[in-house]
């Protein structure tokens, strides 16, 4: 009994030490983040050249880990801990292991780094230290090799003892003459031997094998091997003999490069080829060197594995060798266990999965040591670690190690087992829990404790007993149903486990329930009106209310929605107003009121009455030449019965939609069909329907499908039938075409009937174009300007329609046959010429004269470029304007009528006068005296090519809007008898036989209040440029 007591006491002591450690770690966590060790740098394998040991006798394995507290480090060599003592050739710098005074016999092996802190220990991957060296050849002489010409030979290299990868080459006779590899000679990088497939006389000489260590970069040469030819004859031809071949099975690591050698002796020299036995063609990455007998496959993958064959052949035969490339891959973790924190007595399962070929095996380590499942509660199955009834002793760092013969991978994870007395510091009970009277309440109790213990409740100082209303849930929470005022008070949750007891208290406050006193209702309103939706409540006055409104279950955002919604209820009511209601506002409105304790809601249905919605399914049931029978379906009546329908139509020729006549004349709301009348035949129509009710007329329906009315005989004849003119012996008849919408059918055309005036029979001609507006009848017997009676009718595919009224049209007349006589031309100015002539009399041959055509051109131009001026009627005089000054013009006159122009008169010439003076009057002075305005200016002197000044014109007007008056004078002064109480605008321009010259600047004489005033053009105010131009144009027009 004493032993059992001591053991129990020891366990309890250990347990409390662990609890103290947990508490200590918790204190540390308040200031620093605790972290288990994690490798940030792991050691890598080192190959050390022995030749450099004299220069640098040390190596360093790197190891670095993160963690808090900071990790400390240890190292293992071949599974045994290294103890770096003072003076030892092992030393630590941080986590790095430094090995000095290297000894290849003692220090070669496998190294691992261990990083530890208070959470546990982790072990790094394995790293090896090997020593590379290359010794010298032992022998100094080799026997000669004697062969026949044409025979194959193998010269052995026999490399000396070494460590590290080697490369081989051969010297022929003397350095630097190296043997060049080709289809006849081959140096194996596996054995170092030299192979000559067929010896030639040029091959005789000394051969030396050169061996290079790729790590140490050292090179040694073997003794020379003499090659001599035998004299007993030449070797005959023979089939290939493969001397260099690869193993039957080659293990190739994933992602590595595999190199296969194959070479044969033979006479003639054999050729080497490669293939896959399964027939799969080589991928592009495979490098086959036929001349050197090497095949390389870089970045080896699973699909590259298989059996490969080397074939050697010549004319004497064929030989082959096969070998299998087997894919292998070092393990790679695909599912790593994650850090976990578990309560004591809980269970743990960690999955660890890895890929690799061969399939990896698994082992687990804890704190750097292999985990041997000595207890039933700890098991490892297929890489998964499971531990039941977790204890504090299970705390530590765990590593899953997946390995096969090609390597191992390590995962790191931490297990924390928590054993804590109940603690409410992080999850205190709510100090105040609110609940409405008659409601239910749940008071949470979530202390931190491990393992989970018992939970009980007190109200005040008394233990709380469960009842039909009061229950303690499995989670430890307290639930009270149908709360009464008596349930208010202080409640305490008490938590216990084997490590201690703790409690937390809070108050339960019972409030009056929130009740909406407004009853649910249905409200009816018309589009455009406004309405208030009430939401009145009774509530506990100690609580704040929050009102929220929903329209068809969507939250109403006041201030948006086009400004239709507005809160009007104040603090204790949730009433809202909807202004200018639209049809889209119809629906369900929900008022939701909420306090800290409870919430309530009420729904109001709002019916909005408005004009009907558009009718649907508009169909043309039947259509004739002038009618169309329509049917439709009613749209929504929007809560007001439909009283009538209106039908509108549209054609390609109408301006938008037009109301149409129907049968019945008024289509009442109960009718869903009507006949449209008075349509035009053979016109494509669209129809739409509008519905009306007591509120108004709604939106129109979508248009019906286009429908064309039936054909019928045309009824409308062309308008404005006239004609005349044309060429000799022609009768020209014109009219306005009948619009398409009045043609009543396809194949529309015109029938033109005509007869000489006084005749009884009609001549007819068909014009088969609906767009035609002219018909010309030509007959040599037609006399010029003869009267005809004409009428124009219509027809289409249905037949002929009526003729229009009869009109009288004259046939074409002849051109005037004579030229005007007595043509005279007189220059009026530099720009104008007056032309006169004698009129032609009317002749009995009906050669009418409608007027005269004048053609004029400058002397240095051709008549083809002449300008044309026409007169109308029997005028015999006209003025040609806009000519150039001091220029000679030729002029002809000819008569014209509808048939054309007659012969021209003989050309006459006329020379225009010199241009008028281009200089305006200058130094214009004015003064006023006794209702008179006296103007003075300097004499204008014309230039050499300008006409003499004959006088001056003075233009004056009272303001810019009045018409100007004109006074002429042949002096350089003028006296105007004008009242001086008005403002005047004055201009002065010279004139001569060449016309009017340039005008002076406009002078504004202001209203004068005194008896005398003096001014000049340079000192008076002038109008703006725009006003000046306008006044100038006005003055010229008036003149």
MARVEXVEX-744302 format. One record per residue (C-alpha): z, y negated, x. Coordinates in steps of 0.05 Angstrom, whole numbers, plus 5000, padded with zeros to 4 digits. Layout:
<atoms>
ZYX
...
</atoms>
This chain:
<atoms>
500050005000
501549535058
494649645088
491049495022
495248865013
493448625083
486048755070
486348375005
489947805039
484647795094
478947775044
482247205006
483346825070
475946915089
473946705019
477946065023
475145915092
468145965062
470245515004
472945005054
466345055091
462544915026
467044315013
466044065084
458544125077
458843755011
462543185046
457143175100
451743155047
454542495021
452442155086
446842595114
441843075084
443643775105
437844215126
437144925150
433145035214
425545015209
420945115269
416344525285
413844835350
413745565370
412345895438
405346135456
403446695504
402446505577
398046845629
400446615698
396046665760
399847025815
395846645868
398945985845
406146245850
406745945919
404945255893
408245255824
413445785814
415645625742
413145665670
415945345606
416045655537
416245115482
420845165422
422944615374
426344625305
428744125254
435344175218
441943835203
446643975236
441743975295
439944695315
442145015381
437445505416
437646195449
432146635478
430747385480
426547765531
424148445506
429548415451
435348245499
438747575498
437747155561
444146845588
442146215627
447846155676
448545605728
444145785787
440046265745
432446195746
432846115669
434645435641
434245085573
431744385560
432844255486
429644875457
424744985515
425845565562
424245415635
423346015683
423145835757
422346275819
417946745778
418047485792
412347865760
416248505757
422448205724
419747625683
413647945651
414948145578
415747895506
419747265492
422646995426
426346355410
432446345364
434545685329
441345655295
445745165257
451245235205
446145505155
444046095199
439046325251
431446395252
427146765303
420446515328
414046915335
413247345397
410247045460
408447445522
408547265595
403547645638
401347545709
394047525730
391847745799
386048055837
387048465900
381948595956
377549205961
380949756002
374850066035
370449686084
364350146085
360450536034
355451096042
348150956032
344651175969
338051535978
333051575919
325751705907
321151155885
320851155808
327651475802
333551125767
339950975804
347150745790
350950345844
358450375831
362849745839
369950045835
373849395826
380549345863
387349305827
387748695782
390648375719
386647905676
379347905653
373848025705
366547845711
361648205757
355348035796
351548345856
348848055919
342248335945
342248346022
345347666036
348947115997
346646735956
341247225935
344047515871
340948095831
337247805771
338148215708
331848415669
329249025632
329549425698
336249205726
342949135690
350048945711
355449215665
361048725651
365249315628
365049735693
361749265743
356449785761
349249605777
343950015741
336650035763
332350395711
326550535759
327050415834
321350045868
320149965943
322349235936
329349475915
330849755984
336649376017
344149256017
347849135951
354848805947
359148785884
362448105872
368648105826
371547455796
378147395759
376946895701
384346705700
385946605773
378646405790
379246835853
373247225877
372747845923
366848215951
366448965960
363249326019
355549336019
352049965992
345350106027
339650345981
334050726017
327851095993
326951836005
320452046039
319452706002
315152415947
315151965885
319152115822
314852315763
315552025693
321452255650
324752075584
330351545578
337351735599
342751265570
347751115625
351250505594
354050625525
359550365480
365350765451
364651165387
369650695353
370749965372
376449575339
374348855328
379048295307
377247835250
373747205276
372847465347
366347595385
364448325399
359848505457
356349185461
352649435523
347049945525
342450115584
338150715602
334650985664
327651245657
320451245681
316850845654
322450315645
325350435576
325749895522
332349775486
332949625411
338849565363
339749715289
345049845236
345150565214
346050365141
339449965145
342649295130
338748765170
342348355222
344947675201
342347065238
348646995279
347447675315
344747565386
340648155413
338348105486
333148645493
331848515567
339248585586
341549115537
346948695504
348448555430
353548025410
356547885341
360547235340
365847065287
366547795266
367847905191
369148505145
361748535126
359848615200
363549285206
359349915206
355750405251
350850105302
345550475341
342450325409
335550635419
332250715487
324950955490
318850995534
312351385531
315952025552
321152035497
326851715460
334351735464
339951385425
347351285421
351751065362
358450715355
362650465298
365249745294
371749765257
374549115227
381848935236
385848325219
392848105240
397648005182
397247355142
402547155091
399847015021
406546954985
412646685020
419746694994
422646014978
429545724992
434445884936
441445684916
445146204875
451846264843
456646784870
455947464835
448747274815
442647694835
436747524881
429647784887
425047524942
417647724941
413947745008
406447905008
401447915064
394248125078
391748485140
388049095164
391149585171
395749425113
401949085141
408949365137
414948925123
421948835150
427148305137
431747945184
438147555170
440547035220
435947315274
437948055266
434348605230
437148705161
439149435151
440549575077
447149945086
449549765016
446549964950
446449244927
441449064984
434549384979
427649265010
421849564970
414549404988
416548775023
421048524966
428348394983
433348464926
440848324930
445448424871
452648154863
451547604914
457547464959
459146885005
457747355064
450347375042
449446645060
444546525117
437346475141
432647035121
425947205151
420647665123
416647975180
409748265162
406548665218
401249165238
399149395307
395248745317
400948255306
406747995265
407947375222
414747085203
416946695142
423446295140
427846195078
434946005064
440046315017
445945904993
451346244952
455445744913
462845864896
465645234864
471745084821
469944724755
467944004767
466043474715
464742904765
457242954757
457143114682
462842764646
463242814571
460142204536
465741694527
463341554456
459342004411
456941694345
455442104283
454441924210
459042184156
456142824128
451742944190
452043454246
453943314318
453343694384
457943494442
455343774508
460044064561
456544194628
461444244685
459144464754
462445134771
460745794803
461646314779
461346094707
468146144674
471246034606
470645394564
475545164510
476344514470
482144084447
482543534395
487843054417
493343504446
491944094400
487444684415
481244664372
480245254327
473345474305
471545484231
465545494186
464244764207
466744784279
463645244331
463745304407
456845534429
455346014487
453145414529
460145124520
457744564474
461844384412
458144344345
461144044282
457344074217
458143634154
462443134192
468042784155
472142164172
477842634191
473642924248
473942264286
478342284349
478742484422
475743154443
477043494510
472944044542
476944504589
473244954641
476545514681
474346024734
477946394789
477645784834
480745264788
481144874722
478044204702
477243804639
473443194610
474642794546
470642354499
471442014432
467842204368
466441594322
464441724249
460041184217
457441044148
450541334137
444340894134
441040934065
434540604042
436040323973
428740173957
425640733916
418941043933
413340733892
405840653884
403239933885
396539683858
392939073887
386038763888
381938603950
383637903976
390637873947
397237893986
403138353973
410238473998
412439194013
420039234006
424839634050
432139484031
437939884063
445439984061
448640134129
454840114172
455539374192
458039554262
451139844278
444639494294
438539634252
431539744277
425639754228
419040074244
412940114198
407340624198
400640604163
397741294151
402641554204
400041054256
404940534284
403639824259
403539314316
405338654284
401238084312
395038524319
390938864264
387338204251
393837854232
394138194164
401338454173
407538014177
415038174178
418737784124
425138194114
429937854161
435538234197
438138694143
431638854107
424939114132
420238784081
413138644105
407538234076
400138434077
395637824071
388437814046
388438564032
382138954047
379839634022
381539924091
388939754077
389440284022
393840864042
400941094056
405940594086
412440864115
418540444131
423040774182
430040484196
434040724256
441040614284
444640934342
447441444293
441841634245
435141444216
431741444149
424841294121
421241164055
413941184037
409940723992
402940873968
398340263964
392240273920
387139733934
382039573881
375439283905
367939273894
364839963892
362640303955
355240403967
351840943923
349241553960
343542053957
338141563933
332041983913
325241803884
324542333831
317642133804
312641593821
306241333787
301640763803
306440233776
313140593765
318240993804
323941393774
330241383818
336741793818
343141693858
350341893863
355941403854
359941173914
367441073911
369340613854
375340343894
379940423835
375739993787
370540343743
363240203759
360139773704
352939683726
347739843779
342439383810
336139653842
332439293899
325839463932
322439303998
315239374022
311839224088
309238594054
315538324024
320537854054
326638304056
329638633995
327638393926
330638533858
325938943812
325139053738
327739703709
327940123646
333140063618
333339323634
340839373647
343140013683
350340133661
355440483704
354941143668
347541203684
345441513750
337941443740
332940893723
325540743724
322940163766
316839823733
311539303751
310239603820
303639503857
299240123862
298140453930
304040093964
309540424005
316340253976
323640343996
329140293944
336640173948
342040133895
348139673890
354039823845
358439303809
365239333776
370238833749
372038623820
364938483844
358538783873
359239263931
355139403992
348039683981
346440413992
342340664049
334840594034
331241164001
325641534037
319141144036
314741313976
307741063960
305440903889
299241253862
292140973868
288440623811
282340183801
282839513836
284238913790
284638313836
278137973860
277437553922
279336823919
275636203944
268636493942
263935993977
258835994032
252635634056
250135464125
247736004171
240836094203
234036014173
232436464113
239836664106
244636644048
251836634075
257236834026
264636784045
271336944010
278737064023
280137814031
284538143979
291538284008
293039014023
298539053972
293538863917
287939353936
290839913891
288240483935
284740733997
277340614011
277739893988
271439453994
267438893962
261138873918
257138223930
252338043874
247537443879
241137173848
236836553855
238936013807
235536123740
233736863753
236137403706
237138013751
242638093803
241938363873
248138743898
250838963966
257139363983
261639124039
266039734056
271439364096
277839124064
278638594119
271438324110
270937594089
263537464097
256737734076
249937484101
243537614062
237237494103
230237454072
224237074097
222436864026
228836474018
227335724018
231835264057
237734984018
236135383954
241635473902
244136183887
249036443836
254136903870
259837333846
264237823887
267438453859
272038993886
272339753890
276440323920
276441083919
278241073845
272040663827
269639953816
273939393792
271938713761
267638163789
270337473802
267536833771
260336623787
259636053837
253435683864
252035733938
246135423976
242035814027
241535594099
237834954113
233134784171
235034364230
232833634227
225633604251
225432904279
229232514331
232631854315
228831234337
230530534362
236430784403
240030204436
246130194482
250429584500
256429554547
262429254513
267329314571
268629724632
270630304587
266730234522
259330264504
256330104435
250530554414
245930434353
239830774324
235330804263
237331324211
232731894191
230431904118
231532514074
225432954070
222633374014
223233984060
230833954050
232333814122
238933474108
242333014158
249933094159
250832624217
248832474289
250732774355
250932334418
250732644487
252232214549
252832354623
253331964688
247331804729
249332274785
250732864737
246333364701
245033344627
248234044621
254933724636
254233184583
259932994537
258933024462
260832534407
259132674334
258832194274
259332394201
254732124146
249231614152
252631164203
247730854253
252730554302
258630814343
262630654405
263531134463
270331014495
273831254558
268131124607
268530924680
267530204700
261329984739
257930654723
250930814695
250531304637
244731644601
245231734526
241232144475
242032174399
240032744353
241132894279
245033524257
246433934195
249234624180
243134954212
244234604277
241733984315
234833684315
230633434374
233932904419
231632194425
229031924490
234931794538
237131074544
241430824601
247030314604
251530064658
258829924642
261929274662
266429174721
273629414710
278628884687
283428574737
288529074762
293628554785
298528334730
300427604721
306027424769
311326884776
312126824701
316726244685
319426044617
323625494586
325625304517
325824614486
326524404413
324525074381
318925184431
318125704485
313725474543
310826014590
307525904658
304626394707
300026444767
292526534760
290427264768
285127354821
280627964810
278628414867
271428454891
269629044845
273328754784
270728294729
272527564726
278627344686
276227014621
283226884593
290027164578
293427514520
300727354506
304327894465
311027704436
315828004385
322927854363
326028524382
324029204407
323029474336
318328934307
310828914313
308128444367
304027814355
298327614401
296026934426
289926844471
289026274521
284126124578
289525754617
295725984656
300725684607
302225734534
306825394485
309825824429
312925484369
318625974356
325725894334
330325954394
336026294357
332526974363
331527434422
324327534443
320528044484
314227784517
308528084559
302327734589
295928094607
289127814633
282428004602
275127934621
268628244602
271128894632
276828914582
284328804586
287728824653
294729024675
300628734637
306328344667
313328614665
316728544598
320627894594
326727854549
328427154527
335527164500
338026784440
339126064462
345125674434
343825024472
337824554467
334624764534
334125394578
330025604637
328426304665
323626734703
321327454701
325227614764
331827324740
332027544668
334828224645
329728754632
329729354586
330630054611
324530424637
324330864576
324830264528
319529884568
314630464560
316030514486
314929764475
308629764516
305730334475
307729984411
304329334432
297829694451
297630064385
298729434346
293229094382
</atoms>
